[in-house]
Amino acid sequence: MADVARMPRARRAPPLLWTGLAGLAAALFALALLLRAPIPGDPATARALEQVVLWQSLLPRAAVALLAGAALGLAGALLQRVLRNPIADPSTLGIASGAQLALTLSAIYAPLLGGLVGAVPREMVALAGGLAAVTLVLALGWKRGLEPVTVALSGMTVSLIASALSAALVLSHGEYVMSLFIWGAGSLHQQGWGGAITLLWRLVLGGAAALLLLRPLTVLALDDASARSLGMAVHGARLLIIAVAVWLAASVTAEVGVIGFIGLAAPAFARLGGVRAPRAMLIAAPALGAILLWLTDGVVQVTAAGGADAIPTGAATGLLGGPLLLWLLPKLAVVERPGLAAPAARRLRRPLAGLALLVVALAAVAALALLLGPSYDGWSLATGDLLADLWPFRAPRVAAAAAAGALLGASGTLMQRLTGNPLAGPEVLGVSAGAGVGLAAVLLTVAAPSVAMMMGGSAVGALIALLLILAFAAATGFGPERLLLGGIAMGATGLAILSAVLALGDRRAFLLLGWMSGSTDRVDGAQSLAALAVAVLLIAPCLLLGRWLDILSLGGPVAGALGLPVTRTRLVLAAGAALMTAVATFFVGPLSLIGLIGPHLARLMGFARGAAQVLAAALISAALMVLADWLGRTVAFPYQIPVGLFAALVGGPYLVWLLRRGPAKGA
């Protein structure tokens, strides 16, 4: 594999560095013991209870942190070695999200399954979910030779869909199952040694399997042709090693929830310390994974207030994932390949006629959503008094969905023109997650925030996320595909912060969860009219910037030579895209992918000029969002599927198709 991502040879770090990390973790654990809230009561009873807490909670928790970290470090080392991909781990490949979705389904719809024969069925459920996710990811990347960027994008897509489904399932069952988010965020609280013993046996078996597969791991460092010439069944060996890694990751997820990015960090730090040989990596990566998770959990315990963790440990490790990915990206020697763009289309000769047809299509979809719907007596067409009764409920959500869709379509077009990347979009670049972080900050700091304050917080978060991505791209010379990975890193950090807030389990968390799923059923008439007004105010100026958009797509140097103030233009477009994203995601959540689909469909229809594409993408996205909202409230009647989730279930397969249609490796 000539264009495989490789890490450059790093200078050997002093062995005392890892000893220092272990010592720091031990010191934090000791400090957590000292800072524990005293147990009230008479001294003898308090001492007895403290012994129970120490031996049945704190020490098992430390053991679980060490064992889970070691298992994830080993899983990450196996995945990175067998895929020749230094950014592969259970988080970036969608394994953790797939396992979480399977366990959520089991907890909600088959609770008896988790009570059979200890935790074995739960582990099998997690393994099935993780295997399904990684199988889909590898199938998407197989055509392009499992290139790191394609695999990471596929993993992001699978994780996005799985996370959307998990959030919608929890939301549909109310506060009764909000505790699933505390578990899902990776809480290491223990009430005995059962979890540690389970993980110990899994780690022993996984380590033994890895040692037995040491020769295939060594040979697979070569390209596939060379490995076959040495008599190895490449596909069989690769699948077997991946199965071991998925089993280790699924075991951890089944026991303690999702622990993100330890499998990414441990092998990376081992390589930084000079570890290269497979045998040494199988020792160093688990050891570093154990130290890193123990260290993170020590920080969580030290910052705990009143005996309750500030955030679950899994959410804390997720906060490290984004910066770690950003640090690793400049070190990737990936050959940028064409082929991720939408198929070429002929330019429309009469774009105004095409736009008129799109307006008619949007009006038809809106009429469908307003008039047609199911009832307990069957499908009915609302007219007369029935329409008057349903109007206050249907009209606001149709208007809000249309406004949000139009804003996302226009924002996606601006981002694609701004970055020169046909796969850029608010969701893919982490801008929607940044809007969520801004909204969460407002919810956490203001007791009763107004709608304007929440929108303002979302706008600030989205703008900061987009500017960070653009600044980092400019500083490191990212190509289009690398920029997508930077967006994944930004999105991972934002979603980790949101997971930490969700794990609080209070009213604010439930409000944030409802926003993440993207439901329009609570929008009133005033809010829908405000959304429409904002959409018009933000999209209309873009029609005057058509020349900017056309010239900017030629590249920065050419645009500057033609007299365009490139920096100022990019800042204006970035601010507009961020504002559009913030307002739209406030109504439909961060997971829709409509901001990716709309611009592509507009290009396919032949809207090539900047202003025409912005308007066409806005109209197409508005129609798609209204249609998704109508389907969300009709396909599962009397229950409703949030519009953001339903749109993600449509947008995810479209992104999958875009990844599949890229040229084969070597083409």
C-alpha positions as CSV (number, residue, x, y, z in Angstrom):
1,M,0.0,0.0,0.0
2,A,2.1,2.8,-1.3
3,D,0.0,5.7,0.1
4,V,-0.5,4.3,3.5
5,A,-0.5,6.8,6.4
6,R,2.7,6.4,8.4
7,M,3.9,8.0,11.5
8,P,7.4,9.5,11.2
9,R,10.1,8.0,13.4
10,A,10.0,9.8,16.7
11,R,12.8,10.3,19.1
12,R,12.9,7.9,21.9
13,A,11.3,9.4,25.0
14,P,12.9,8.9,28.4
15,P,11.6,5.8,30.1
16,L,11.1,8.0,33.2
17,L,8.3,9.8,31.4
18,W,6.0,6.7,31.6
19,T,7.1,6.1,35.2
20,G,6.2,9.7,36.0
21,L,2.8,9.3,34.4
22,A,2.2,6.2,36.5
23,G,3.4,8.0,39.6
24,L,1.1,10.9,38.9
25,A,-1.8,8.6,38.5
26,A,-1.1,6.9,41.8
27,A,-0.7,10.3,43.5
28,L,-4.1,11.4,42.1
29,F,-5.7,8.2,43.4
30,A,-4.2,8.8,46.8
31,L,-5.4,12.4,46.8
32,A,-8.9,11.2,45.8
33,L,-8.8,8.9,48.9
34,L,-7.8,11.8,51.1
35,L,-10.4,14.2,49.7
36,R,-13.4,11.9,50.1
37,A,-16.3,13.3,52.0
38,P,-16.3,12.0,55.6
39,I,-19.0,9.5,56.5
40,P,-21.2,10.8,59.3
41,G,-22.0,8.8,62.4
42,D,-20.1,7.4,65.3
43,P,-16.4,6.8,64.7
44,A,-16.6,3.0,64.8
45,T,-19.4,2.8,62.3
46,A,-17.8,5.4,60.1
47,R,-14.5,3.5,60.0
48,A,-16.3,0.3,59.1
49,L,-18.2,2.0,56.3
50,E,-15.0,3.6,55.0
51,Q,-13.4,0.2,54.8
52,V,-16.4,-1.1,52.8
53,V,-16.1,1.9,50.4
54,L,-12.4,1.4,50.0
55,W,-12.5,-2.3,49.4
56,Q,-15.8,-2.6,47.5
57,S,-15.8,0.7,45.5
58,L,-12.5,2.6,45.3
59,L,-10.0,-0.2,44.8
60,P,-12.3,-2.1,42.3
61,R,-12.7,1.2,40.5
62,A,-8.9,1.6,40.2
63,A,-8.6,-2.0,39.0
64,V,-11.3,-1.5,36.4
65,A,-9.6,1.7,35.2
66,L,-6.3,-0.2,34.7
67,L,-7.8,-3.2,33.1
68,A,-10.2,-1.3,30.8
69,G,-7.4,1.0,29.7
70,A,-5.1,-1.9,29.0
71,A,-7.8,-3.6,27.0
72,L,-8.5,-0.5,24.9
73,G,-4.8,0.1,24.4
74,L,-4.3,-3.4,23.1
75,A,-7.4,-3.1,20.9
76,G,-6.1,0.2,19.4
77,A,-2.7,-1.3,18.8
78,L,-4.2,-4.3,17.0
79,L,-6.4,-2.1,14.8
80,Q,-3.7,0.4,13.9
81,R,-1.3,-2.4,13.0
82,V,-3.7,-4.5,10.9
83,L,-5.2,-1.5,9.1
84,R,-1.9,0.3,8.8
85,N,-3.7,3.4,10.1
86,P,-2.4,5.4,13.0
87,I,-5.8,7.0,13.7
88,A,-7.7,3.8,14.0
89,D,-9.3,2.9,17.3
90,P,-12.7,1.7,18.6
91,S,-14.0,5.3,18.7
92,T,-12.9,6.4,15.2
93,L,-14.1,3.1,13.6
94,G,-17.6,3.4,15.0
95,I,-17.1,0.2,17.2
96,A,-18.0,1.9,20.5
97,S,-21.1,3.7,19.0
98,G,-22.3,0.4,17.4
99,A,-21.9,-1.4,20.7
100,Q,-23.6,1.4,22.6
101,L,-26.6,1.3,20.2
102,A,-26.9,-2.5,20.5
103,L,-26.8,-2.3,24.3
104,T,-29.3,0.6,24.3
105,L,-31.7,-1.4,22.2
106,S,-31.2,-4.4,24.5
107,A,-31.8,-2.3,27.6
108,I,-35.0,-0.8,26.3
109,Y,-36.6,-3.6,24.3
110,A,-35.1,-6.8,25.7
111,P,-34.2,-6.1,29.4
112,L,-34.3,-9.8,30.2
113,L,-31.4,-10.5,27.9
114,G,-29.0,-8.6,30.0
115,G,-29.9,-10.6,33.1
116,L,-29.0,-14.1,31.8
117,V,-25.8,-15.7,33.0
118,G,-24.2,-12.6,34.4
119,A,-22.8,-10.2,31.9
120,V,-22.1,-12.7,29.1
121,P,-25.3,-11.9,27.0
122,R,-24.7,-8.2,27.5
123,E,-21.1,-8.6,26.2
124,M,-22.4,-10.6,23.2
125,V,-24.9,-7.9,22.4
126,A,-22.1,-5.3,22.5
127,L,-19.9,-7.5,20.4
128,A,-22.7,-7.9,17.8
129,G,-23.1,-4.1,17.6
130,G,-19.4,-3.5,17.4
131,L,-18.9,-6.1,14.7
132,A,-21.8,-4.8,12.7
133,A,-20.4,-1.2,12.9
134,V,-16.8,-2.2,11.9
135,T,-18.0,-4.5,9.2
136,L,-19.9,-1.6,7.6
137,V,-17.0,0.8,8.0
138,L,-14.5,-1.7,6.4
139,A,-17.0,-2.4,3.6
140,L,-17.1,1.3,2.8
141,G,-13.4,1.6,2.8
142,W,-12.5,-1.6,1.0
143,K,-12.9,-0.2,-2.5
144,R,-10.2,2.4,-1.7
145,G,-7.8,0.0,-0.1
146,L,-8.8,0.9,3.5
147,E,-7.1,4.3,3.2
148,P,-7.0,6.0,6.6
149,V,-9.1,9.1,5.6
150,T,-11.8,7.0,3.9
151,V,-11.9,4.6,6.9
152,A,-12.1,7.6,9.3
153,L,-14.9,9.2,7.3
154,S,-16.8,6.0,7.2
155,G,-16.4,5.5,10.9
156,M,-17.7,9.0,11.5
157,T,-20.7,8.3,9.4
158,V,-21.5,5.1,11.2
159,S,-21.0,6.7,14.6
160,L,-23.2,9.6,13.6
161,I,-26.1,7.4,12.6
162,A,-25.7,5.1,15.7
163,S,-25.5,8.1,18.0
164,A,-28.6,9.6,16.5
165,L,-30.5,6.4,17.0
166,S,-29.3,6.0,20.6
167,A,-30.3,9.5,21.4
168,A,-33.7,9.1,19.9
169,L,-34.4,5.8,21.7
170,V,-33.5,7.3,25.0
171,L,-35.5,10.5,24.3
172,S,-38.6,8.4,23.3
173,H,-38.6,6.7,26.6
174,G,-38.3,9.8,28.7
175,E,-36.4,10.4,31.9
176,Y,-36.9,6.8,32.9
177,V,-33.9,5.8,30.9
178,M,-31.8,9.0,31.3
179,S,-29.4,6.8,33.4
180,L,-28.4,5.1,30.1
181,F,-26.5,8.3,29.3
182,I,-24.5,8.2,32.5
183,W,-23.5,4.6,31.8
184,G,-23.0,5.4,28.1
185,A,-20.6,8.2,28.9
186,G,-18.3,5.7,30.6
187,S,-18.8,5.8,34.3
188,L,-16.3,3.7,36.3
189,H,-18.2,3.6,39.6
190,Q,-18.0,0.1,41.0
191,Q,-19.9,-1.8,43.8
192,G,-17.7,-4.9,44.0
193,W,-15.0,-6.8,42.2
194,G,-17.2,-8.5,39.6
195,G,-16.4,-6.0,36.9
196,A,-12.7,-6.1,37.5
197,I,-12.6,-9.9,37.4
198,T,-14.6,-10.0,34.2
199,L,-12.3,-7.5,32.5
200,L,-9.2,-9.4,33.8
201,W,-10.3,-12.6,32.1
202,R,-11.1,-10.8,28.9
203,L,-7.8,-9.0,28.9
204,V,-5.9,-12.3,29.6
205,L,-7.7,-14.1,26.7
206,G,-7.3,-11.1,24.4
207,G,-3.6,-10.8,25.2
208,A,-3.0,-14.5,24.6
209,A,-4.8,-14.3,21.3
210,A,-2.7,-11.3,20.3
211,L,0.5,-13.1,21.1
212,L,-0.6,-16.1,19.0
213,L,-1.2,-13.7,16.1
214,L,2.2,-12.0,16.5
215,R,3.5,-13.4,13.2
216,P,0.5,-12.3,11.2
217,L,0.8,-8.9,12.8
218,T,4.5,-8.7,11.8
219,V,3.9,-9.8,8.2
220,L,0.8,-7.5,7.8
221,A,3.2,-4.5,8.2
222,L,4.1,-5.3,4.6
223,D,1.9,-4.6,1.7
224,D,-0.7,-7.2,0.8
225,A,1.2,-8.6,-2.2
226,S,4.3,-9.2,-0.1
227,A,2.3,-10.8,2.7
228,R,0.7,-13.2,0.2
229,S,4.0,-14.1,-1.3
230,L,5.0,-15.3,2.2
231,G,2.1,-17.7,2.2
232,M,-0.3,-15.7,4.4
233,A,-4.1,-15.6,4.0
234,V,-4.2,-11.8,4.2
235,H,-8.0,-11.4,4.5
236,G,-8.4,-14.2,7.0
237,A,-5.6,-13.0,9.2
238,R,-6.8,-9.4,9.0
239,L,-10.4,-10.3,10.0
240,L,-9.3,-12.5,12.8
241,I,-7.2,-9.7,14.4
242,I,-10.0,-7.2,13.9
243,A,-12.4,-9.6,15.6
244,V,-10.0,-9.8,18.7
245,A,-9.8,-6.0,18.9
246,V,-13.6,-5.6,18.5
247,W,-14.2,-8.2,21.2
248,L,-11.8,-6.4,23.6
249,A,-13.5,-3.0,22.9
250,A,-17.0,-4.5,23.2
251,S,-16.1,-6.1,26.5
252,V,-15.1,-2.7,27.9
253,T,-18.2,-1.0,26.5
254,A,-20.5,-3.7,28.0
255,E,-18.9,-3.3,31.4
256,V,-18.4,0.4,31.8
257,G,-19.8,2.2,28.8
258,V,-18.0,4.1,26.1
259,I,-14.4,5.1,26.9
260,G,-13.2,7.2,24.0
261,F,-9.8,7.6,22.4
262,I,-7.7,5.6,24.9
263,G,-7.1,3.1,22.0
264,L,-5.9,6.0,19.9
265,A,-3.7,7.6,22.5
266,A,-1.9,4.6,23.9
267,P,-0.2,3.4,20.7
268,A,0.5,7.0,19.6
269,F,2.4,7.7,22.8
270,A,4.1,4.3,22.6
271,R,5.4,5.3,19.1
272,L,6.4,8.6,20.4
273,G,8.5,6.7,23.0
274,G,10.3,4.9,20.2
275,V,8.3,1.6,20.2
276,R,8.2,0.0,16.8
277,A,8.3,-3.8,17.0
278,P,5.0,-5.6,17.2
279,R,5.9,-7.5,20.3
280,A,7.0,-4.4,22.1
281,M,3.8,-2.6,21.0
282,L,1.6,-5.4,22.4
283,I,3.2,-4.7,25.8
284,A,3.7,-0.9,25.7
285,A,0.2,0.0,24.4
286,P,-1.8,-1.8,27.1
287,A,0.5,-0.5,29.8
288,L,0.1,3.1,28.5
289,G,-3.6,2.6,28.1
290,A,-3.9,1.5,31.7
291,I,-1.9,4.4,32.9
292,L,-3.8,7.0,30.8
293,L,-7.2,5.8,31.9
294,W,-6.1,5.5,35.6
295,L,-4.7,9.0,35.4
296,T,-7.9,10.4,33.8
297,D,-10.0,8.7,36.4
298,G,-7.8,10.1,39.1
299,V,-8.4,13.6,37.8
300,V,-12.2,13.0,37.7
301,Q,-12.2,11.8,41.3
302,V,-10.0,14.7,42.5
303,T,-12.4,17.2,40.9
304,A,-15.5,15.4,42.2
305,A,-17.8,17.5,44.4
306,G,-19.6,15.9,47.3
307,G,-18.7,12.4,46.2
308,A,-20.2,12.6,42.8
309,D,-18.0,12.8,39.7
310,A,-18.1,16.1,37.9
311,I,-18.2,14.2,34.6
312,P,-18.0,10.5,33.8
313,T,-14.5,9.2,33.1
314,G,-15.5,8.2,29.5
315,A,-16.6,11.8,28.7
316,A,-13.3,13.1,30.2
317,T,-11.2,10.8,27.9
318,G,-13.4,12.0,25.0
319,L,-12.2,15.6,25.7
320,L,-8.7,14.4,25.0
321,G,-9.6,12.8,21.6
322,G,-10.1,16.0,19.6
323,P,-6.8,17.6,20.5
324,L,-5.0,14.3,20.1
325,L,-6.4,13.8,16.6
326,L,-5.4,17.4,15.7
327,W,-1.9,16.7,16.9
328,L,-1.7,13.5,14.8
329,L,-3.1,14.9,11.6
330,P,-0.1,16.8,10.4
331,K,2.0,13.7,10.9
332,L,-0.1,11.6,8.5
333,A,1.5,11.1,5.1
334,V,-1.7,10.6,3.2
335,V,-2.0,11.0,-0.5
336,E,-5.0,13.2,-1.3
337,R,-7.1,11.4,-3.8
338,P,-9.9,12.9,-5.9
339,G,-13.2,11.2,-6.3
340,L,-15.1,12.3,-3.2
341,A,-17.0,15.0,-5.0
342,A,-20.5,14.6,-6.3
343,P,-20.8,13.3,-9.9
344,A,-20.3,16.0,-12.5
345,A,-23.4,17.5,-14.0
346,R,-24.0,19.8,-16.9
347,R,-24.7,23.4,-16.2
348,L,-28.3,24.5,-16.4
349,R,-29.0,26.9,-19.3
350,R,-32.0,28.5,-17.5
351,P,-31.2,28.5,-13.8
352,L,-34.2,30.8,-13.1
353,A,-36.6,28.2,-14.5
354,G,-34.9,25.5,-12.4
355,L,-35.3,27.7,-9.3
356,A,-39.0,28.2,-10.1
357,L,-39.5,24.4,-10.3
358,L,-37.8,24.0,-6.9
359,V,-40.1,26.6,-5.4
360,V,-43.1,24.7,-6.7
361,A,-41.7,21.4,-5.3
362,L,-41.2,23.0,-1.9
363,A,-44.7,24.3,-1.9
364,A,-46.0,20.9,-2.9
365,V,-44.1,19.2,-0.1
366,A,-45.3,21.8,2.4
367,A,-48.9,21.3,1.3
368,L,-48.5,17.5,1.7
369,A,-47.2,18.0,5.3
370,L,-50.0,20.4,6.2
371,L,-52.9,18.5,4.7
372,L,-52.1,14.7,4.7
373,G,-51.6,12.7,7.8
374,P,-52.6,9.5,9.6
375,S,-55.1,9.2,12.4
376,Y,-56.5,6.4,14.5
377,D,-59.1,5.9,11.8
378,G,-56.6,5.8,8.9
379,W,-55.1,8.4,6.6
380,S,-57.1,11.6,6.1
381,L,-56.8,14.8,4.1
382,A,-57.3,17.8,6.4
383,T,-59.7,20.4,5.0
384,G,-62.2,22.9,6.4
385,D,-62.6,22.8,10.2
386,L,-60.2,19.9,10.6
387,L,-57.5,21.9,8.9
388,A,-58.3,24.9,11.1
389,D,-57.9,22.7,14.1
390,L,-54.6,21.2,13.0
391,W,-53.1,24.4,11.6
392,P,-51.7,25.6,15.0
393,F,-49.9,22.3,15.4
394,R,-48.7,21.5,11.9
395,A,-48.0,24.9,10.4
396,P,-45.3,26.0,12.9
397,R,-43.3,22.8,12.6
398,V,-43.5,22.9,8.8
399,A,-42.3,26.5,8.8
400,A,-39.5,25.7,11.3
401,A,-38.4,22.6,9.3
402,A,-38.3,24.6,6.1
403,A,-36.4,27.5,7.6
404,A,-33.9,25.2,9.2
405,G,-33.4,23.2,6.1
406,A,-32.9,26.3,4.0
407,L,-30.3,27.6,6.4
408,L,-28.4,24.3,6.5
409,G,-28.4,24.0,2.7
410,A,-27.1,27.6,2.3
411,S,-24.5,27.1,5.1
412,G,-23.3,23.8,3.6
413,T,-22.8,25.6,0.2
414,L,-20.8,28.4,1.8
415,M,-18.6,25.8,3.6
416,Q,-17.9,23.8,0.5
417,R,-17.0,26.9,-1.4
418,L,-15.0,28.3,1.5
419,T,-12.9,25.1,2.0
420,G,-12.8,23.8,-1.6
421,N,-14.1,20.5,-0.1
422,P,-17.2,18.8,-1.6
423,L,-17.8,16.8,1.6
424,A,-17.7,19.8,3.9
425,G,-20.9,20.6,5.8
426,P,-22.0,21.9,9.2
427,E,-22.2,18.4,10.7
428,V,-19.1,17.0,9.1
429,L,-16.8,19.9,10.1
430,G,-18.0,19.8,13.7
431,V,-19.7,23.2,13.4
432,S,-23.0,21.8,14.6
433,A,-21.4,20.2,17.6
434,G,-19.8,23.6,18.3
435,A,-23.3,25.1,18.3
436,G,-24.4,22.5,20.7
437,V,-21.5,23.3,23.1
438,G,-22.6,27.0,23.0
439,L,-26.1,26.0,23.8
440,A,-25.0,23.8,26.6
441,A,-22.9,26.6,28.1
442,V,-26.0,28.9,28.1
443,L,-28.1,26.1,29.8
444,L,-25.4,25.6,32.4
445,T,-24.8,29.2,33.3
446,V,-28.3,30.8,33.0
447,A,-31.1,29.6,35.2
448,A,-34.0,30.4,32.7
449,P,-32.4,31.3,29.4
450,S,-34.6,32.9,26.7
451,V,-34.7,31.6,23.1
452,A,-32.6,34.5,22.0
453,M,-29.9,33.7,24.5
454,M,-29.8,30.1,23.5
455,M,-29.6,31.0,19.8
456,G,-26.8,33.5,20.7
457,G,-24.9,30.8,22.6
458,S,-25.3,28.4,19.7
459,A,-24.1,31.1,17.2
460,V,-20.9,31.8,19.2
461,G,-20.1,28.1,19.6
462,A,-20.6,27.5,15.9
463,L,-18.5,30.4,14.9
464,I,-15.6,29.5,17.2
465,A,-15.6,25.9,16.0
466,L,-15.5,27.0,12.3
467,L,-12.8,29.6,12.9
468,L,-10.7,27.0,14.8
469,I,-11.0,24.5,11.9
470,L,-10.1,27.1,9.3
471,A,-7.2,28.5,11.3
472,F,-5.8,25.1,12.0
473,A,-6.2,24.2,8.3
474,A,-4.3,27.3,7.2
475,A,-1.5,26.7,9.7
476,T,-0.9,23.1,8.8
477,G,-1.7,23.1,5.0
478,F,-4.5,20.7,5.2
479,G,-5.8,19.3,1.9
480,P,-9.6,18.7,1.4
481,E,-9.5,15.2,3.0
482,R,-7.4,16.2,5.9
483,L,-9.8,19.1,6.6
484,L,-12.5,16.5,7.1
485,L,-10.5,14.7,9.7
486,G,-9.9,18.0,11.4
487,G,-13.7,18.5,11.4
488,I,-14.1,15.0,12.9
489,A,-11.6,16.0,15.7
490,M,-13.5,19.2,16.4
491,G,-16.8,17.3,16.4
492,A,-15.4,14.6,18.7
493,T,-14.4,17.3,21.2
494,G,-17.8,19.0,21.0
495,L,-19.8,15.7,21.4
496,A,-17.6,14.7,24.3
497,I,-18.6,18.0,26.1
498,L,-22.2,17.4,25.3
499,S,-22.0,13.8,26.6
500,A,-20.6,15.2,29.9
501,V,-23.6,17.6,30.2
502,L,-26.0,14.8,29.3
503,A,-24.5,12.6,32.0
504,L,-25.7,15.2,34.6
505,G,-29.2,13.6,34.2
506,D,-31.1,16.7,35.2
507,R,-33.7,18.9,33.4
508,R,-31.0,20.7,31.5
509,A,-29.6,17.4,30.2
510,F,-33.1,16.4,29.1
511,L,-33.6,19.7,27.3
512,L,-30.2,19.2,25.6
513,L,-31.0,15.7,24.6
514,G,-34.2,16.9,23.0
515,W,-32.3,19.4,21.0
516,M,-29.7,16.9,19.9
517,S,-32.4,14.6,18.5
518,G,-33.9,17.5,16.5
519,S,-37.6,17.7,17.3
520,T,-39.9,20.4,15.9
521,D,-43.0,19.4,17.8
522,R,-42.5,22.0,20.5
523,V,-42.0,25.0,18.1
524,D,-44.8,27.6,18.4
525,G,-46.0,30.1,15.9
526,A,-43.8,33.0,17.0
527,Q,-40.7,30.8,16.9
528,S,-41.5,29.5,13.5
529,L,-42.0,33.0,12.1
530,A,-38.8,34.1,13.7
531,A,-37.0,31.2,12.1
532,L,-38.4,32.1,8.7
533,A,-37.4,35.7,9.1
534,V,-33.9,34.8,10.1
535,A,-33.6,32.5,7.2
536,V,-34.5,35.3,4.7
537,L,-32.2,37.8,6.4
538,L,-29.2,35.5,6.3
539,I,-29.7,33.9,2.9
540,A,-30.6,37.0,1.0
541,P,-27.2,38.7,1.3
542,C,-25.5,35.5,-0.1
543,L,-27.3,36.2,-3.4
544,L,-25.3,39.4,-3.6
545,L,-22.0,37.5,-3.0
546,G,-22.1,35.3,-6.0
547,R,-19.0,36.8,-7.5
548,W,-17.1,36.1,-4.3
549,L,-18.2,32.5,-4.2
550,D,-17.3,31.9,-7.9
551,I,-13.8,33.4,-7.5
552,L,-13.1,31.9,-4.2
553,S,-13.7,28.4,-5.6
554,L,-10.6,29.0,-7.8
555,G,-8.3,28.9,-4.8
556,G,-6.8,31.5,-2.5
557,P,-3.9,32.6,-4.7
558,V,-6.0,33.0,-7.9
559,A,-8.7,34.8,-6.0
560,G,-6.2,37.2,-4.5
561,A,-4.7,37.8,-7.9
562,L,-8.1,38.7,-9.2
563,G,-8.5,41.4,-6.5
564,L,-10.6,39.5,-4.0
565,P,-9.8,40.3,-0.4
566,V,-9.4,36.6,0.5
567,T,-9.1,36.9,4.3
568,R,-11.9,39.3,4.7
569,T,-14.1,37.3,2.3
570,R,-13.5,34.1,4.2
571,L,-14.3,35.7,7.6
572,V,-17.6,37.1,6.3
573,L,-18.6,33.8,4.8
574,A,-17.5,31.9,7.9
575,A,-19.5,34.2,10.1
576,G,-22.6,33.8,7.9
577,A,-22.3,30.0,7.7
578,A,-21.9,29.8,11.5
579,L,-25.0,32.0,12.1
580,M,-27.0,29.9,9.7
581,T,-25.8,26.7,11.4
582,A,-26.6,27.9,14.8
583,V,-30.2,29.0,14.1
584,A,-30.9,25.8,12.1
585,T,-29.4,23.4,14.6
586,F,-31.4,25.1,17.4
587,F,-34.5,23.7,15.7
588,V,-33.4,20.4,14.2
589,G,-30.3,19.4,16.2
590,P,-26.8,18.7,15.0
591,L,-27.1,15.3,13.3
592,S,-29.2,15.9,10.2
593,L,-26.5,15.9,7.4
594,I,-29.0,18.0,5.3
595,G,-26.2,20.6,5.0
596,L,-24.2,18.1,3.0
597,I,-27.0,16.7,0.8
598,G,-28.5,20.0,-0.4
599,P,-25.4,21.5,-2.0
600,H,-24.7,18.2,-3.7
601,L,-28.1,17.8,-5.2
602,A,-28.0,21.4,-6.3
603,R,-24.8,20.7,-8.1
604,L,-26.2,17.5,-9.7
605,M,-29.1,19.5,-11.0
606,G,-26.7,21.9,-12.8
607,F,-26.6,25.0,-10.5
608,A,-22.9,25.7,-10.9
609,R,-22.7,29.5,-10.2
610,G,-22.3,30.5,-6.5
611,A,-25.5,32.5,-6.0
612,A,-27.7,30.1,-7.9
613,Q,-26.3,27.1,-6.0
614,V,-26.9,28.8,-2.6
615,L,-30.5,29.4,-3.4
616,A,-31.1,26.0,-5.0
617,A,-29.4,24.2,-2.1
618,A,-31.6,26.2,0.3
619,L,-34.8,25.3,-1.5
620,I,-33.8,21.6,-1.9
621,S,-32.8,21.3,1.8
622,A,-36.0,23.0,2.9
623,A,-38.0,20.5,1.0
624,L,-36.0,17.6,2.3
625,M,-36.3,18.8,5.9
626,V,-40.1,19.3,5.6
627,L,-40.4,15.9,4.0
628,A,-38.3,14.3,6.8
629,D,-40.4,16.1,9.4
630,W,-43.6,14.7,7.8
631,L,-42.2,11.2,7.6
632,G,-41.0,11.4,11.1
633,R,-44.5,12.0,12.4
634,T,-46.3,9.5,10.1
635,V,-44.2,6.4,9.6
636,A,-44.4,5.4,13.3
637,F,-47.8,6.9,14.2
638,P,-48.8,7.5,16.9
639,Y,-45.2,7.8,17.9
640,Q,-42.9,10.4,16.4
641,I,-39.3,10.2,15.2
642,P,-37.4,13.5,15.6
643,V,-36.8,15.3,12.3
644,G,-33.1,15.6,13.0
645,L,-32.8,11.8,13.4
646,F,-34.9,11.0,10.4
647,A,-32.9,13.4,8.3
648,A,-29.6,11.8,9.5
649,L,-31.0,8.4,8.6
650,V,-31.4,9.7,5.0
651,G,-28.2,11.8,4.9
652,G,-26.0,9.0,6.4
653,P,-26.7,6.6,3.5
654,Y,-26.1,9.4,1.0
655,L,-22.7,10.1,2.5
656,V,-22.0,6.4,2.4
657,W,-22.8,6.4,-1.3
658,L,-20.4,9.3,-1.9
659,L,-17.7,7.3,-0.1
660,R,-18.4,4.2,-2.1
661,R,-18.4,5.9,-5.5
662,G,-14.8,7.1,-5.1
663,P,-12.2,5.6,-7.3
664,A,-10.7,2.3,-6.3
665,K,-7.2,2.3,-4.9
666,G,-4.7,2.7,-7.7
667,A,-7.3,4.0,-10.1
